[in-house]
Amino acid sequence: MHVFVTGATGFIGTRIVRELLAHGHEVTGLCRSEDKARSLAALGAAAYRGSLEQPDSLRAGAAQADAVIHTAFDHDFAHFAANCEKDYRAIHALGSALAGSDRPLLITSGTGMGSPGAGLPAREDVLNLDHPNPRLASERAGQELLDAGVAVSVVRLPQVHDTTRQGLVSPWIQMARARGVCAYVGDGRNRWPAAHVQDVARLYRLALEHRTPGARYHAVAEQGIAACDIARVLGERLDLPVTSIATADAPGYFGWLAAFAAMDLPASSEWTRRTLGWETTGPGLLDDLARLELQADAA
């Protein structure tokens, strides 16, 4: 297939591009700059100039492809809700180019959208339209397109990691280094799911090739890792003290991340594994954090 990939030069997108090319697919990646175009060319992919802020560019790029994988997202969490609505518009723009065909559109969301209730692992067969996370806008857009006949499916992400980046743990690391202490909220038993970035890239390819409109896949290797365990390993790697803080003190320490820091977000991938034959082989989150590559200027 000729696949149009948004976010093709990003942390996850770069691995997806490599995975697709390695399995015989042709790839065109969305990019903003000539430097990014050159990086795509070095991988063996074509470049298409555009951005999330230019819906016409998304529509035109998708129109030329046999399939679309959408991973681009504006990670400026100071404007998270607005960026989720921007993603809603981007998904509709991509979908409009595929309307009236069976060409697949694979979009990205978070595992929390599959939460059936407090303390229960998120599941692929659940779409929680009452979830407080603004990222729900992405799945709302996907469902609207699916209802209109577009072949949409969803990959829901946990904390995606290697030794350089770890989802929401990465800003947590920056905050810990800036404050001189690695903190978690309360007893720290709230859990975050995780998966290694290479396992995630393979899941995107498998999901695309499976071509099942309406399917929701969970890219989860580890169902839930306790925040206190994450903090403990970070403290050892960063050589910082580890402490619990009260919920009331979380905004002062975590800033915008406080909204997520105490969330209990376990997630299952049982159906995904069974359906796609997806097996995870990468290291766990705590293993990658123990080998964290630190930048000298990150403090």
Helices and strands as residue ranges (DSSP letters): E 2-6, H 11-22, E 26-31, H 34-43, E 46-49, H 55-63, E 67-70, G 77-79, H 80-98, E 104-110, G 111-114, H 136-147, E 151-157, E 159-161, H 169-179, E 182-185, E 191-196, H 197-210, E 216-218, E 222-226, H 227-238, E 242-245, G 247-249, H 250-254, G 255-257, H 258-261, H 270-276, H 285-290
